Amino acid sequence: MTQRLLLNVNEVASLLGCGRTYVYGMIQRGELPIMKLGRLTRVPRCAVEDYVRRCVDDDLAGRSAAVRGGMING
């Protein structure tokens, strides 16, 4: 089965494990781009994947900096 390229807000919320309101907030803050198809709001699947990748990269960079700065032991 092929994955759809565009997701609705409920599908994005389900993938990220959060609520619709949070996803709409992400859209308002510019964290997720949208496409309007008439009245429909869609989020490109690749944008959701990129968002998760950026969050993981930022988290890893923050942890690495904390280790270098001596804030985290181990």
Buried (B, 14 or more C-beta within 10 A) or exposed (E): EEEEEBBBBEBBBBBBEEEEEBBBEBBEEEEBEBEEEEEEBBBBBEBBEEBEEEEEEEEEEEEEEEEEEEEEEE
